[in-house]
């Protein structure tokens, strides 16, 4: 984290503290917090999705092994004083 980012965090925190002192607990009900985390992404194919039309005498299709965790996505979670408000995968 850079010094510039730290300065912004300190400034915003002081502003929020000032608002909290003015508005008391009403401010707490309006705050929304966000966090992001990398999570593994796995979308297995079910039986219905793997069905394919083929002739009776045709060879069985080759099945390739899938990786359990082929990739990662960012999970973004927004929450307020009542709990999780919104989640989003990117």
Jmol script that loads the backbone (N, CA, C; Angstrom):
load data "model"
ATOM      1  N   UNK A   1       0.846  -1.170   0.000  1.00  0.00           N
ATOM      2  CA  UNK A   1       0.000   0.000   0.000  1.00  0.00           C
ATOM      3  C   UNK A   1       0.898   1.242   0.000  1.00  0.00           C
ATOM      4  N   UNK A   2       0.580   2.200  -0.845  1.00  0.00           N
ATOM      5  CA  UNK A   2       1.398   3.409  -0.956  1.00  0.00           C
ATOM      6  C   UNK A   2       1.008   4.425   0.112  1.00  0.00           C
ATOM      7  N   UNK A   3       1.882   5.404   0.304  1.00  0.00           N
ATOM      8  CA  UNK A   3       1.589   6.481   1.265  1.00  0.00           C
ATOM      9  C   UNK A   3       0.352   7.262   0.847  1.00  0.00           C
ATOM     10  N   UNK A   4       0.176   7.427  -0.457  1.00  0.00           N
ATOM     11  CA  UNK A   4      -0.992   8.151  -0.970  1.00  0.00           C
ATOM     12  C   UNK A   4      -2.283   7.418  -0.598  1.00  0.00           C
ATOM     13  N   UNK A   5      -2.276   6.086  -0.735  1.00  0.00           N
ATOM     14  CA  UNK A   5      -3.454   5.295  -0.379  1.00  0.00           C
ATOM     15  C   UNK A   5      -3.731   5.379   1.119  1.00  0.00           C
ATOM     16  N   UNK A   6      -2.672   5.339   1.924  1.00  0.00           N
ATOM     17  CA  UNK A   6      -2.839   5.470   3.373  1.00  0.00           C
ATOM     18  C   UNK A   6      -3.447   6.815   3.737  1.00  0.00           C
ATOM     19  N   UNK A   7      -2.992   7.871   3.067  1.00  0.00           N
ATOM     20  CA  UNK A   7      -3.528   9.213   3.335  1.00  0.00           C
ATOM     21  C   UNK A   7      -5.023   9.273   3.021  1.00  0.00           C
ATOM     22  N   UNK A   8      -5.430   8.647   1.926  1.00  0.00           N
ATOM     23  CA  UNK A   8      -6.849   8.635   1.551  1.00  0.00           C
ATOM     24  C   UNK A   8      -7.656   7.876   2.596  1.00  0.00           C
ATOM     25  N   UNK A   9      -7.152   6.726   3.044  1.00  0.00           N
ATOM     26  CA  UNK A   9      -7.858   5.929   4.053  1.00  0.00           C
ATOM     27  C   UNK A   9      -8.022   6.716   5.345  1.00  0.00           C
ATOM     28  N   UNK A  10      -6.972   7.410   5.772  1.00  0.00           N
ATOM     29  CA  UNK A  10      -7.032   8.206   6.994  1.00  0.00           C
ATOM     30  C   UNK A  10      -8.045   9.344   6.829  1.00  0.00           C
ATOM     31  N   UNK A  11      -8.015  10.024   5.680  1.00  0.00           N
ATOM     32  CA  UNK A  11      -8.937  11.142   5.443  1.00  0.00           C
ATOM     33  C   UNK A  11     -10.392  10.671   5.462  1.00  0.00           C
ATOM     34  N   UNK A  12     -10.679   9.576   4.750  1.00  0.00           N
ATOM     35  CA  UNK A  12     -12.052   9.064   4.694  1.00  0.00           C
ATOM     36  C   UNK A  12     -12.496   8.594   6.078  1.00  0.00           C
ATOM     37  N   UNK A  13     -11.613   7.935   6.814  1.00  0.00           N
ATOM     38  CA  UNK A  13     -11.952   7.463   8.159  1.00  0.00           C
ATOM     39  C   UNK A  13     -12.297   8.625   9.078  1.00  0.00           C
ATOM     40  N   UNK A  14     -11.526   9.703   8.973  1.00  0.00           N
ATOM     41  CA  UNK A  14     -11.818  10.883   9.806  1.00  0.00           C
ATOM     42  C   UNK A  14     -13.153  11.518   9.423  1.00  0.00           C
ATOM     43  N   UNK A  15     -13.442  11.566   8.119  1.00  0.00           N
ATOM     44  CA  UNK A  15     -14.733  12.106   7.676  1.00  0.00           C
ATOM     45  C   UNK A  15     -15.888  11.266   8.214  1.00  0.00           C
ATOM     46  N   UNK A  16     -15.749   9.938   8.129  1.00  0.00           N
ATOM     47  CA  UNK A  16     -16.799   9.056   8.636  1.00  0.00           C
ATOM     48  C   UNK A  16     -16.975   9.203  10.145  1.00  0.00           C
ATOM     49  N   UNK A  17     -15.873   9.352  10.865  1.00  0.00           N
ATOM     50  CA  UNK A  17     -15.957   9.546  12.304  1.00  0.00           C
ATOM     51  C   UNK A  17     -16.689  10.848  12.625  1.00  0.00           C
ATOM     52  N   UNK A  18     -16.396  11.914  11.862  1.00  0.00           N
ATOM     53  CA  UNK A  18     -17.109  13.179  12.058  1.00  0.00           C
ATOM     54  C   UNK A  18     -18.597  13.039  11.802  1.00  0.00           C
ATOM     55  N   UNK A  19     -18.969  12.326  10.725  1.00  0.00           N
ATOM     56  CA  UNK A  19     -20.382  12.097  10.435  1.00  0.00           C
ATOM     57  C   UNK A  19     -21.030  11.270  11.542  1.00  0.00           C
ATOM     58  N   UNK A  20     -20.314  10.271  12.040  1.00  0.00           N
ATOM     59  CA  UNK A  20     -20.861   9.422  13.096  1.00  0.00           C
ATOM     60  C   UNK A  20     -21.132  10.232  14.353  1.00  0.00           C
ATOM     61  N   UNK A  21     -20.203  11.143  14.689  1.00  0.00           N
ATOM     62  CA  UNK A  21     -20.391  11.973  15.881  1.00  0.00           C
ATOM     63  C   UNK A  21     -21.580  12.914  15.719  1.00  0.00           C
ATOM     64  N   UNK A  22     -21.842  13.361  14.477  1.00  0.00           N
ATOM     65  CA  UNK A  22     -22.968  14.262  14.221  1.00  0.00           C
ATOM     66  C   UNK A  22     -24.302  13.510  14.176  1.00  0.00           C
ATOM     67  N   UNK A  23     -24.313  12.361  13.506  1.00  0.00           N
ATOM     68  CA  UNK A  23     -25.576  11.670  13.254  1.00  0.00           C
ATOM     69  C   UNK A  23     -25.821  10.487  14.179  1.00  0.00           C
ATOM     70  N   UNK A  24     -24.880  10.182  15.036  1.00  0.00           N
ATOM     71  CA  UNK A  24     -24.990   9.070  15.969  1.00  0.00           C
ATOM     72  C   UNK A  24     -25.182   7.740  15.213  1.00  0.00           C
ATOM     73  N   UNK A  25     -26.068   6.891  15.647  1.00  0.00           N
ATOM     74  CA  UNK A  25     -26.191   5.556  15.079  1.00  0.00           C
ATOM     75  C   UNK A  25     -26.923   5.517  13.730  1.00  0.00           C
ATOM     76  N   UNK A  26     -27.569   6.597  13.337  1.00  0.00           N
ATOM     77  CA  UNK A  26     -28.276   6.594  12.043  1.00  0.00           C
ATOM     78  C   UNK A  26     -27.307   6.355  10.888  1.00  0.00           C
ATOM     79  N   UNK A  27     -26.072   6.793  11.054  1.00  0.00           N
ATOM     80  CA  UNK A  27     -25.070   6.611  10.007  1.00  0.00           C
ATOM     81  C   UNK A  27     -24.746   5.132   9.804  1.00  0.00           C
ATOM     82  N   UNK A  28     -24.713   4.371  10.868  1.00  0.00           N
ATOM     83  CA  UNK A  28     -24.344   2.956  10.788  1.00  0.00           C
ATOM     84  C   UNK A  28     -25.287   2.180   9.867  1.00  0.00           C
ATOM     85  N   UNK A  29     -26.539   2.579   9.798  1.00  0.00           N
ATOM     86  CA  UNK A  29     -27.521   1.875   8.961  1.00  0.00           C
ATOM     87  C   UNK A  29     -27.334   2.180   7.488  1.00  0.00           C
ATOM     88  N   UNK A  30     -26.573   3.229   7.163  1.00  0.00           N
ATOM     89  CA  UNK A  30     -26.379   3.610   5.760  1.00  0.00           C
ATOM     90  C   UNK A  30     -25.043   3.164   5.179  1.00  0.00           C
ATOM     91  N   UNK A  31     -24.127   2.700   6.005  1.00  0.00           N
ATOM     92  CA  UNK A  31     -22.805   2.306   5.524  1.00  0.00           C
ATOM     93  C   UNK A  31     -22.861   0.969   4.785  1.00  0.00           C
ATOM     94  N   UNK A  32     -22.129   0.904   3.669  1.00  0.00           N
ATOM     95  CA  UNK A  32     -21.977  -0.336   2.902  1.00  0.00           C
ATOM     96  C   UNK A  32     -20.475  -0.580   2.761  1.00  0.00           C
ATOM     97  N   UNK A  33     -20.061  -1.799   3.043  1.00  0.00           N
ATOM     98  CA  UNK A  33     -18.655  -2.177   2.978  1.00  0.00           C
ATOM     99  C   UNK A  33     -18.466  -3.193   1.865  1.00  0.00           C
ATOM    100  N   UNK A  34     -17.286  -3.207   1.256  1.00  0.00           N
ATOM    101  CA  UNK A  34     -17.011  -4.132   0.156  1.00  0.00           C
ATOM    102  C   UNK A  34     -15.676  -4.828   0.399  1.00  0.00           C
ATOM    103  N   UNK A  35     -15.591  -6.075  -0.059  1.00  0.00           N
ATOM    104  CA  UNK A  35     -14.337  -6.809  -0.010  1.00  0.00           C
ATOM    105  C   UNK A  35     -14.277  -7.721  -1.229  1.00  0.00           C
ATOM    106  N   UNK A  36     -13.070  -8.009  -1.685  1.00  0.00           N
ATOM    107  CA  UNK A  36     -12.871  -8.896  -2.842  1.00  0.00           C
ATOM    108  C   UNK A  36     -11.925 -10.009  -2.451  1.00  0.00           C
ATOM    109  N   UNK A  37     -12.143 -11.182  -3.044  1.00  0.00           N
ATOM    110  CA  UNK A  37     -11.275 -12.322  -2.794  1.00  0.00           C
ATOM    111  C   UNK A  37     -11.245 -13.204  -4.037  1.00  0.00           C
ATOM    112  N   UNK A  38     -10.089 -13.812  -4.320  1.00  0.00           N
ATOM    113  CA  UNK A  38      -9.981 -14.759  -5.422  1.00  0.00           C
ATOM    114  C   UNK A  38     -10.526 -16.099  -4.951  1.00  0.00           C
ATOM    115  N   UNK A  39     -11.416 -16.709  -5.735  1.00  0.00           N
ATOM    116  CA  UNK A  39     -11.958 -18.027  -5.403  1.00  0.00           C
ATOM    117  C   UNK A  39     -11.797 -18.950  -6.600  1.00  0.00           C
ATOM    118  N   UNK A  40     -11.706 -20.241  -6.326  1.00  0.00           N
ATOM    119  CA  UNK A  40     -11.604 -21.222  -7.400  1.00  0.00           C
ATOM    120  C   UNK A  40     -12.941 -21.347  -8.113  1.00  0.00           C
ATOM    121  N   UNK A  41     -12.880 -21.497  -9.429  1.00  0.00           N
ATOM    122  CA  UNK A  41     -14.091 -21.614 -10.242  1.00  0.00           C
ATOM    123  C   UNK A  41     -14.132 -23.015 -10.831  1.00  0.00           C
ATOM    124  N   UNK A  42     -15.205 -23.732 -10.592  1.00  0.00           N
ATOM    125  CA  UNK A  42     -15.366 -25.077 -11.129  1.00  0.00           C
ATOM    126  C   UNK A  42     -16.822 -25.249 -11.522  1.00  0.00           C
ATOM    127  N   UNK A  43     -17.066 -25.529 -12.786  1.00  0.00           N
ATOM    128  CA  UNK A  43     -18.422 -25.691 -13.298  1.00  0.00           C
ATOM    129  C   UNK A  43     -18.529 -27.084 -13.916  1.00  0.00           C
ATOM    130  N   UNK A  44     -18.844 -28.107 -13.110  1.00  0.00           N
ATOM    131  CA  UNK A  44     -18.863 -29.465 -13.638  1.00  0.00           C
ATOM    132  C   UNK A  44     -19.999 -29.669 -14.638  1.00  0.00           C
ATOM    133  N   UNK A  45     -19.761 -30.570 -15.573  1.00  0.00           N
ATOM    134  CA  UNK A  45     -20.774 -30.911 -16.566  1.00  0.00           C
ATOM    135  C   UNK A  45     -21.659 -32.009 -15.982  1.00  0.00           C
ATOM    136  N   UNK A  46     -22.979 -31.817 -16.028  1.00  0.00           N
ATOM    137  CA  UNK A  46     -23.851 -32.863 -15.510  1.00  0.00           C
ATOM    138  C   UNK A  46     -24.190 -33.866 -16.622  1.00  0.00           C
ATOM    139  N   UNK A  47     -24.880 -34.941 -16.287  1.00  0.00           N
ATOM    140  CA  UNK A  47     -25.168 -35.989 -17.268  1.00  0.00           C
ATOM    141  C   UNK A  47     -25.960 -35.470 -18.471  1.00  0.00           C
ATOM    142  N   UNK A  48     -26.940 -34.651 -18.202  1.00  0.00           N
ATOM    143  CA  UNK A  48     -27.776 -34.136 -19.288  1.00  0.00           C
ATOM    144  C   UNK A  48     -26.951 -33.303 -20.270  1.00  0.00           C
ATOM    145  N   UNK A  49     -26.002 -32.531 -19.747  1.00  0.00           N
ATOM    146  CA  UNK A  49     -25.165 -31.700 -20.603  1.00  0.00           C
ATOM    147  C   UNK A  49     -24.188 -32.538 -21.418  1.00  0.00           C
ATOM    148  N   UNK A  50     -23.811 -33.708 -20.915  1.00  0.00           N
ATOM    149  CA  UNK A  50     -22.813 -34.511 -21.613  1.00  0.00           C
ATOM    150  C   UNK A  50     -23.433 -35.471 -22.634  1.00  0.00           C
ATOM    151  N   UNK A  51     -24.764 -35.542 -22.701  1.00  0.00           N
ATOM    152  CA  UNK A  51     -25.430 -36.418 -23.660  1.00  0.00           C
ATOM    153  C   UNK A  51     -25.229 -35.869 -25.070  1.00  0.00           C
ATOM    154  N   UNK A  52     -24.922 -36.763 -26.006  1.00  0.00           N
ATOM    155  CA  UNK A  52     -24.783 -36.329 -27.389  1.00  0.00           C
ATOM    156  C   UNK A  52     -25.444 -37.347 -28.311  1.00  0.00           C
ATOM    157  N   UNK A  53     -25.987 -36.870 -29.402  1.00  0.00           N
ATOM    158  CA  UNK A  53     -26.635 -37.744 -30.379  1.00  0.00           C
ATOM    159  C   UNK A  53     -25.568 -38.381 -31.260  1.00  0.00           C
ATOM    160  N   UNK A  54     -25.651 -39.699 -31.418  1.00  0.00           N
ATOM    161  CA  UNK A  54     -24.708 -40.381 -32.294  1.00  0.00           C
ATOM    162  C   UNK A  54     -25.344 -41.675 -32.798  1.00  0.00           C
ATOM    163  N   UNK A  55     -24.763 -42.228 -33.831  1.00  0.00           N
ATOM    164  CA  UNK A  55     -25.250 -43.462 -34.437  1.00  0.00           C
ATOM    165  C   UNK A  55     -24.920 -44.637 -33.518  1.00  0.00           C
ATOM    166  N   UNK A  56     -25.745 -45.705 -33.561  1.00  0.00           N
ATOM    167  CA  UNK A  56     -25.541 -46.861 -32.695  1.00  0.00           C
ATOM    168  C   UNK A  56     -24.173 -47.493 -32.883  1.00  0.00           C
ATOM    169  N   UNK A  57     -23.672 -47.498 -34.116  1.00  0.00           N
ATOM    170  CA  UNK A  57     -22.403 -48.165 -34.396  1.00  0.00           C
ATOM    171  C   UNK A  57     -21.193 -47.248 -34.282  1.00  0.00           C
ATOM    172  N   UNK A  58     -21.395 -46.039 -33.929  1.00  0.00           N
ATOM    173  CA  UNK A  58     -20.250 -45.134 -33.817  1.00  0.00           C
ATOM    174  C   UNK A  58     -19.470 -45.429 -32.529  1.00  0.00           C
ATOM    175  N   UNK A  59     -18.214 -45.047 -32.539  1.00  0.00           N
ATOM    176  CA  UNK A  59     -17.351 -45.293 -31.388  1.00  0.00           C
ATOM    177  C   UNK A  59     -17.761 -44.415 -30.208  1.00  0.00           C
ATOM    178  N   UNK A  60     -17.440 -44.921 -29.024  1.00  0.00           N
ATOM    179  CA  UNK A  60     -17.696 -44.127 -27.819  1.00  0.00           C
ATOM    180  C   UNK A  60     -16.829 -42.870 -27.860  1.00  0.00           C
ATOM    181  N   UNK A  61     -17.379 -41.730 -27.507  1.00  0.00           N
ATOM    182  CA  UNK A  61     -16.554 -40.515 -27.494  1.00  0.00           C
ATOM    183  C   UNK A  61     -15.524 -40.589 -26.371  1.00  0.00           C
ATOM    184  N   UNK A  62     -14.381 -40.004 -26.621  1.00  0.00           N
ATOM    185  CA  UNK A  62     -13.346 -39.970 -25.588  1.00  0.00           C
ATOM    186  C   UNK A  62     -13.729 -38.926 -24.554  1.00  0.00           C
ATOM    187  N   UNK A  63     -13.579 -39.300 -23.321  1.00  0.00           N
ATOM    188  CA  UNK A  63     -13.842 -38.371 -22.230  1.00  0.00           C
ATOM    189  C   UNK A  63     -12.493 -37.897 -21.686  1.00  0.00           C
ATOM    190  N   UNK A  64     -12.327 -36.623 -21.609  1.00  0.00           N
ATOM    191  CA  UNK A  64     -11.102 -36.061 -21.083  1.00  0.00           C
ATOM    192  C   UNK A  64     -11.314 -35.720 -19.619  1.00  0.00           C
ATOM    193  N   UNK A  65     -10.299 -35.937 -18.836  1.00  0.00           N
ATOM    194  CA  UNK A  65     -10.390 -35.583 -17.427  1.00  0.00           C
ATOM    195  C   UNK A  65     -10.427 -34.068 -17.307  1.00  0.00           C
ATOM    196  N   UNK A  66     -11.269 -33.614 -16.413  1.00  0.00           N
ATOM    197  CA  UNK A  66     -11.334 -32.172 -16.171  1.00  0.00           C
ATOM    198  C   UNK A  66     -10.574 -31.863 -14.893  1.00  0.00           C
ATOM    199  N   UNK A  67     -10.014 -30.705 -14.856  1.00  0.00           N
ATOM    200  CA  UNK A  67      -9.327 -30.271 -13.648  1.00  0.00           C
ATOM    201  C   UNK A  67     -10.376 -29.894 -12.611  1.00  0.00           C
ATOM    202  N   UNK A  68     -10.077 -30.178 -11.374  1.00  0.00           N
ATOM    203  CA  UNK A  68     -11.013 -29.828 -10.300  1.00  0.00           C
ATOM    204  C   UNK A  68     -11.141 -28.309 -10.157  1.00  0.00           C
ATOM    205  N   UNK A  69     -10.026 -27.601 -10.404  1.00  0.00           N
ATOM    206  CA  UNK A  69     -10.035 -26.154 -10.268  1.00  0.00           C
ATOM    207  C   UNK A  69      -9.393 -25.530 -11.503  1.00  0.00           C
ATOM    208  N   UNK A  70     -10.123 -25.434 -12.617  1.00  0.00           N
ATOM    209  CA  UNK A  70      -9.517 -24.945 -13.843  1.00  0.00           C
ATOM    210  C   UNK A  70      -9.201 -23.446 -13.836  1.00  0.00           C
ATOM    211  N   UNK A  71      -9.750 -22.694 -12.936  1.00  0.00           N
ATOM    212  CA  UNK A  71      -9.469 -21.262 -12.941  1.00  0.00           C
ATOM    213  C   UNK A  71      -9.909 -20.582 -11.659  1.00  0.00           C
ATOM    214  N   UNK A  72      -9.654 -19.301 -11.589  1.00  0.00           N
ATOM    215  CA  UNK A  72     -10.069 -18.505 -10.439  1.00  0.00           C
ATOM    216  C   UNK A  72     -10.871 -17.312 -10.926  1.00  0.00           C
ATOM    217  N   UNK A  73     -11.772 -16.841 -10.082  1.00  0.00           N
ATOM    218  CA  UNK A  73     -12.540 -15.636 -10.357  1.00  0.00           C
ATOM    219  C   UNK A  73     -12.493 -14.754  -9.108  1.00  0.00           C
ATOM    220  N   UNK A  74     -12.829 -13.498  -9.291  1.00  0.00           N
ATOM    221  CA  UNK A  74     -12.880 -12.583  -8.151  1.00  0.00           C
ATOM    222  C   UNK A  74     -14.304 -12.539  -7.621  1.00  0.00           C
ATOM    223  N   UNK A  75     -14.452 -12.816  -6.344  1.00  0.00           N
ATOM    224  CA  UNK A  75     -15.747 -12.696  -5.675  1.00  0.00           C
ATOM    225  C   UNK A  75     -15.762 -11.354  -4.949  1.00  0.00           C
ATOM    226  N   UNK A  76     -16.740 -10.522  -5.278  1.00  0.00           N
ATOM    227  CA  UNK A  76     -16.902  -9.232  -4.623  1.00  0.00           C
ATOM    228  C   UNK A  76     -18.154  -9.307  -3.755  1.00  0.00           C
ATOM    229  N   UNK A  77     -18.015  -8.940  -2.487  1.00  0.00           N
ATOM    230  CA  UNK A  77     -19.131  -9.013  -1.542  1.00  0.00           C
ATOM    231  C   UNK A  77     -19.369  -7.623  -0.959  1.00  0.00           C
ATOM    232  N   UNK A  78     -20.618  -7.169  -1.029  1.00  0.00           N
ATOM    233  CA  UNK A  78     -21.032  -5.905  -0.417  1.00  0.00           C
ATOM    234  C   UNK A  78     -21.944  -6.249   0.754  1.00  0.00           C
ATOM    235  N   UNK A  79     -21.721  -5.628   1.898  1.00  0.00           N
ATOM    236  CA  UNK A  79     -22.617  -5.870   3.015  1.00  0.00           C
ATOM    237  C   UNK A  79     -22.809  -4.599   3.822  1.00  0.00           C
ATOM    238  N   UNK A  80     -23.895  -4.620   4.597  1.00  0.00           N
ATOM    239  CA  UNK A  80     -24.212  -3.489   5.464  1.00  0.00           C
ATOM    240  C   UNK A  80     -24.497  -4.035   6.860  1.00  0.00           C
ATOM    241  N   UNK A  81     -25.104  -3.229   7.715  1.00  0.00           N
ATOM    242  CA  UNK A  81     -25.335  -3.646   9.098  1.00  0.00           C
ATOM    243  C   UNK A  81     -26.327  -4.797   9.201  1.00  0.00           C
ATOM    244  N   UNK A  82     -27.085  -5.059   8.154  1.00  0.00           N
ATOM    245  CA  UNK A  82     -28.067  -6.147   8.192  1.00  0.00           C
ATOM    246  C   UNK A  82     -27.536  -7.448   7.610  1.00  0.00           C
ATOM    247  N   UNK A  83     -26.368  -7.426   6.986  1.00  0.00           N
ATOM    248  CA  UNK A  83     -25.784  -8.635   6.416  1.00  0.00           C
ATOM    249  C   UNK A  83     -25.344  -8.417   4.967  1.00  0.00           C
ATOM    250  N   UNK A  84     -25.138  -9.517   4.255  1.00  0.00           N
ATOM    251  CA  UNK A  84     -24.681  -9.442   2.857  1.00  0.00           C
ATOM    252  C   UNK A  84     -25.783  -8.839   1.988  1.00  0.00           C
ATOM    253  N   UNK A  85     -25.416  -7.824   1.211  1.00  0.00           N
ATOM    254  CA  UNK A  85     -26.391  -7.143   0.355  1.00  0.00           C
ATOM    255  C   UNK A  85     -26.289  -7.649  -1.088  1.00  0.00           C
ATOM    256  N   UNK A  86     -25.064  -7.768  -1.627  1.00  0.00           N
ATOM    257  CA  UNK A  86     -24.856  -8.165  -3.010  1.00  0.00           C
ATOM    258  C   UNK A  86     -23.562  -8.956  -3.110  1.00  0.00           C
ATOM    259  N   UNK A  87     -23.566 -10.007  -3.957  1.00  0.00           N
ATOM    260  CA  UNK A  87     -22.334 -10.711  -4.307  1.00  0.00           C
ATOM    261  C   UNK A  87     -22.208 -10.708  -5.813  1.00  0.00           C
ATOM    262  N   UNK A  88     -20.981 -10.681  -6.305  1.00  0.00           N
ATOM    263  CA  UNK A  88     -20.756 -10.659  -7.754  1.00  0.00           C
ATOM    264  C   UNK A  88     -19.476 -11.412  -8.070  1.00  0.00           C
ATOM    265  N   UNK A  89     -19.538 -12.249  -9.116  1.00  0.00           N
ATOM    266  CA  UNK A  89     -18.367 -12.966  -9.595  1.00  0.00           C
ATOM    267  C   UNK A  89     -17.888 -12.317 -10.884  1.00  0.00           C
ATOM    268  N   UNK A  90     -16.591 -12.041 -10.975  1.00  0.00           N
ATOM    269  CA  UNK A  90     -16.024 -11.421 -12.174  1.00  0.00           C
ATOM    270  C   UNK A  90     -14.961 -12.331 -12.736  1.00  0.00           C
TER     271      UNK A  90
END
end "model"
wireframe off; spacefill off
backbone 0.3
color backbone group
